[in-house]
Amino acid sequence: MADSKPPPVYRTKTTESINTSSGEFGYPLGHLGHLTEPQQSALEEFKKLCAEKGLYKPGTDGARGSHDDTTLLRFLRARRFNIQDAFEQFKDTEKWREANQISAIYETIDVKEYDETRRLYPQWTGRRDKRGIPVYLFEVAPLNSKTMSAYAKSSAKTSIQAPKSASTPARMLRLFALYENLVTFTMPLCTALRDRPNPDTPISQSNNIVDISNVGLKQFWNLRGHMQDASTLATAHYPETLDRIFIIGAPSFFPTVWGWIKRWFDPITTSKIFILSSTEVLPTLTKFIEPANIPRKYGGELDFAFGNPPVLDPELLHRLEWLSSDVARDGSKDKNKTFSPGPMKWSPLPNGDIEALAMGSVGGNQIKQAVAVLHTKRQEDTIEEKQPLSEQEKTAPQSTQAPAAPEETTTRVASDAADGKPALETYKTAPEFTKDAEMANGAA
């Protein structure tokens, strides 16, 4: 029948149509390092206006500003660099963040509740596309009525150790935390990895593979509120965090569903959504993602299943130093090592590296545990910066004395103790970071 297939407008047939239809500011256009003169001027004017209105504090004497340029540019791109329109959205977002104590929610949400929510929304695979942008996967079929009913009951009892707006539904508080993870953990992590084109341009977007195979019209209808919550939140307060969405497994009735789904998004976001037939999936995905980073289910080589923790890519494992003596720098002693299922954030170290902190609450006790250090430079990256060894230095015996151990400190970890409270674990950290952490805790 003629209406058994979606109209051509919904399908992506070639890479060219993706490249020319992926929005006005496809990465890296409109991003730092790739701004036109008018765009750079708009950024400066935007910062000036936000500062005058008390919504932005510029950095001074080496201190960071209240917001980085990458964040501010997201609002400008979302409003086509119209300064006043971008300001209105930025102002609304800042009011929303303050009213809901977004940062506090992310840092105090119960770890189990966070992970329960994570399993019902797009999940980072642990991999990136060819440009270094993180790849997320979202399978809709597992979100059946039984799963969603159980989640509705659970989310009504969300545990947040922070003041919150009485008008905000509990389920939304959990969703806020997921978006915070995207912008405060995953994107900065991908930015720090420099094995990509345009390594000086920060990563501020994500790619999503959305699998709607085996989903009936009734299930779509029942999930409309669940999916609309996410799309509305992203459009309003996390603009321009989406690079592309690849929809896989669309049923014959999808044009009907698309008619009301597209109303949740602005036109720029809608232009980034592409529906692929079964024969188009792998050829299209491999234009943007290496086969090693595409899940096996879609013809790639990555052993990742929806619901599982991210499978970290080799470059990331090479740069990570897990704060545990039984894991090697390159992850060779534990190929499945990955991050905590709870909220995470990065903290800068004095030497330029960044430290991963596990956040959230366990048994009502807030945690803040350093779990890994990301070395922003690989050892081989710094070889050219060093002076060549003299012949005498080359032949001199090497010292076998172990380097002095850094200062020790303690922190709570997310493990259950006999008394029901988080246990204590000792880990190594730099003395300078210990001091910075104490100052941050005192200011909180």
N, C-alpha and C positions, 0 to 999 in steps of 0.2 A: 504493500500500500504506500501511497505517496507520503502520508504523514508518519510512517514508521521510522523515518530517519530525520534527524535534526536538519533544519535548513542550512545551506552552505555557510551562512554568516556565523554559525556557531562553531564551525570546524576549522582547525588549523591544518592546512595541507602542506605547507612548506616552511622551511626555516626563515625564508625571506619575509613571509607574512608575520612571523613572530617578531623578527627584528624591527620591522617598520610599524608594528602596532603595539609595542610594549610600553607606551606612555611617552610623554614629551621629554622626560629626563631620565632615560634608561642609563643605568650605571655604565661608565662613570660621569656622564654628562649631568651637570647641575650639582655635582658633588665637589668637595674640597679638592683643589688642584686642577679642576676642570670647569671653572666658572668663567663665563664671558665677563667682559667689563661691566655691562649693566647688572649682571647677577651679583658680582662682587660688590658693586656699589649698593645694591639692594640689601645685601647682607649687613654692610656697615650701617646703613640707615635703620635697618630693623633692630640691630643691637642698640643703637642710640635711642630709638623710640622705647624699647623695652626697659632700658636703663632709666630713662626719664620717668616712666610710669612705675618704677620700683619693682619690676619683674625680673630684672637681670642685673648682676653685678659683675663688671669686667674683672679679669685677673690683674693683679698688681704685684710688682717686685717678685716675680717668679711664682706667686700664688695663683691657683686656678680660679677661673671665674665660676659663677654659679651654674652656668650651662656652657657646654662646649659648642663650637661652631657646627659640628656635625648634627647635633640636636636641633639647633635653630634652623639649619638649612632644610631639615625635613618639613618644617612648617611652611617655609617659603616655597618649596617645590610643590607641596600639596595645594598651595594657592597661586600657582603659576607666577611666583615672585611678586605678587601683589602685596605690598608691605602692610597696608591697613587690614586686609583680609587675614593675612598670616598673623598679625598681632591679635586680632579678635579671637582666633582659634587658640593661640598660645595663652592668652589671658584666661580663657575659659578652662584650659587644661591646668594651668597653675592653680586656679581656684578649686578645681575638682581634686587635684592632688592634695591640696591642703585640707579640704573638707573630709577627705577619706583617709588621710594619713598613709598615703600609698607606700612610702619608703618603710614606715614602721610595720605595715601589714606584711610586706615582703620579708622583713627580717625576723618576724615573730610568728608567722603562720606555722601551724603544726605540720611537721614533716610528713606524717602519714596522710594528712588531709591534702597536702600539696601534691603528693605523688598520686593519690586517687584521682585528683582533678587532671593532672598531667596526662593520664592514660585516656582521657576522653577528648583531647584536643590534639592539634598537630604537634608532632614530637621531633626533636632534632635527631637526625640519624648519626651524628658525630662526624659527618662528612660535609664537603663543600663542593661547589660547582667549579668550573674552569676559571672563573674570575675570583674565587675565594669567598663567595657568598654561601652561607649555610643552607643546607638542604633539609627540609622538614617533610615528614610523611604523616598523612592523616587518612586512616581507613574508617569509613562511616559505618559499614555493616555491623561491627561489634557493638555499636551503640543501640542495642535493641531495647524494647520497652522494659524488660526486667532490669537491665543494667541502669537505665536512666531513672527508673523508679527508686532503685536503691540509692542512687546518687542524690536524688532530690531530698530524700530523708536525711542522708548523711550531711549534705551541704547546709541544711537548716540548722545544724549544730556546730557550725564552723567556729574554731577556737582562734581568736585573734587577740593578742596582748597589746592592743592599741586602741585609742579612741576612734570611733567610726561614725559615719553619718547614719542616723536612724532610718533614713529613707532608702539606703542602699541594701538590696537583697543580699543575703549571706552568700548565695552562689556566685554573685558578682565579685565579692571580695577575693575568692579563690582565683577567679579568672584574672583579676588585676595582677596577682602575684605571677602568673604565667607570662604575662606581657612584660613585667619588670625583668623576668629572667632573660627574655629575649634581648632587651636593650642594655641591661647592666652586666650580663654575663656572656651570652653566646656571641653577640656582635663584637664586643671588645676583644674577646678571645680570637675571633677570626681576623680582626684588625691587626692583632699582634703577630699573626703568622704572615711572613713576608714572601712566601714562595708562590707568588701570584702576580698577575699583571697589575700595574698601578699600586705597588706596595705602600706608597705614601698616602693613598686615598683611603680613609676609614671605611669600613664596612658598616652600613646602616640599614640593610634590607635583608630579606630572606626569600628563598624559593620554596614553594610548597607543591608536593605531589599529593593530590587528593584522589583517593580511590573510592569510587561510589559503586563498585561492582556488587551485584546481589542485593541491592537496596531497592525496595519497592516504593511505590507512590505513598502508601500509608506511613511507612517509616520516615520518609522525607517530611511528610506533613507533621508527624509527631515531633520531629527534631527541629522544626523551623525556629522555635524560640531559642533552643540551645545554640544553633548556628548564627542566628541573628544577634544574640548577645555579643559574640566574638567580633563579628563584622562591624557592628555599630560602635563598639568600644575602640577598635582599631582606627576606624575612620575619624572618630571624634578626638581621641587623645593620644594615639600612636600613629600619626600620619606618616605615609611614605616609608613604612617598614616592610612593604611587600614589593618584591621585584617581579615575580611571576607566579601564577598558579597553573599547574598542569592537571586537568581533570581527566581521570582515566576510568573506563568502564561505564560510561554514560548510557543509561537505558533509553529505549525508544521514546519514552514519555518525557525525557529531560527538557525539551523545549518548553513544556508547560511549567515545569519547576523553575527553569531559568527565568521565566517571565516575572516571578515574584522575588527570586533571589537577587537579581541584578538591581532591584530597587534599594537594597541595603547598602550599596556601594556608590561612591561618586564616579563620574565618567572616567577619570584617570585610572582608578582601581579596576573598573570593569574592563578597560582596554588591556589589562595585564592577565586576564583569565582566558585560558586556551583549552578547548575540549579536543581530546585526541581519540581517534578510533584505535582499535586493537592493533592495526598494522602500522599506525603512526607512533605508537608509544616509544619503543626503543630507538628508532631512527631519530626521533625528535629529542628525546632525553640525552642521547649521546652527542648531540650538537652542543649541549651546554654542560653536561656532566660526564666525567670519565666513567667508563664501565665499572671500574673498581669501586666507585662511589654510588652506584645505582643498585638498589636492593635486588636480589636474585629473582624475586617475584615478578619483576618487570624487565627481566632479561639481562640484568647486570651481574656483578660478581660479589656484591656486598651481602654478608650474612647478617642481615638486620630484619627483625620482625617488629611490627607495630606493637607497642606496649613495653618493649624492652628498653634498657638503658642505651645511650648512644655508644656506637662502636667507633672509638676515636681513630682518626686517620694517622698513618705512620709519621708524618711530619709533626703532628701535635705530640704524639708519644715521644718522639725524639727530643722535643724541647721541654717536655714536662719532667720535673723531678718530684716524685711522690714523696711525701714526708713520712716514709716508712722504710726501714732498713732492708726489708725483704723484696723491694721492687727496684729494679735497675732503672737508670736514667732513660733508656730507650724502651722500657716496658718489657724487655725480653724475658723476665722472670714471671710476668703475668700479662699475657697478651690481652686479657679481657679486663684489665684495670680500667675503670671509668670513674666519672664523678658521682657524688652523692645524689640520690634521687630527690633530695630536697632543694630549697633555694640556695643559690650560690652567688657570690659576688667577688670582684677582684679588688685587691689593695696594692698600691704601688710600693715597691721596695727602693731603698736608697740607691742601689746599683742599676736601676732602670728595669729590673725584672718585675713581674707582678705575681702576687700570691693569691691563690684561690681559697676563699673562706666559705666553709659550710655554715649556713645560717638556719634560722627557724627555731622551733621549739620541740622538745621531746618530753612527754610526761609533764607538761606545764612549765618546764625549765628552758629558758632561752639558751641557745648555743651559739658559739662563734669560734669555729675550729679551722685552723690552717691545715689544708689537706694536700696542697701541691704548690710548686713554684713553676711558673712558665718563664723559661729563659728566652728573652726577646731576641737574643743573638745566639745562633749555633756556634759551637767552637770553631768550625771551619770558616764561619763568616768573618772571624776576627784575625785570621792568620795573616792577611795582607796588611793589617794595621800594626803588626808586631815587627820589630827590627829582626833581620836575619841573624841567626846564631853565628858566632865566630867559630873557626876551626877548633880552638881550645874548648869552647863551650860544647861543641858537638861531641868531643871525645871525653869530656869530664864525666866521672861517675855520677849517676843520678841519686839524689837523696831518697831514702825509703822511709824517712820519718813522716808520720801522718800529720796533716795540718791540724792546728789547734782547733778544738771543738768550739762551736759558737755557744753563746750563753743559753742556758736552759730555762724554759718557762712551762707553765701548765695551762691547760684549757679544758673545758668540758667537751665531751664528744657524744655523738648520738648513739650510744649503746645502753642497753638496759642493765641496770645493776640490781642486786638482790632487794634493795630498799625501794626499787621503783624509780629512782632518780638517775640521771645521766652519770656515768662514771667519769673519772678523771684520767687523762692520759698525758704523758710528757712528750713533747716534741721539741725539735731544735729550731731555733729561729735567730735571725740577726738581732743583736742588741738594739740597733737603731729602730727596727720595726717594733720591737717590744715597747719601746718608749712611745712611738707614734700610736700604737694600739691603745696604750694606757691613756694617752691624751684624748684619743677619739672616744673611748668609753666614758671618760670623765665629762666630755662635752655633751654626750648623748642625753 
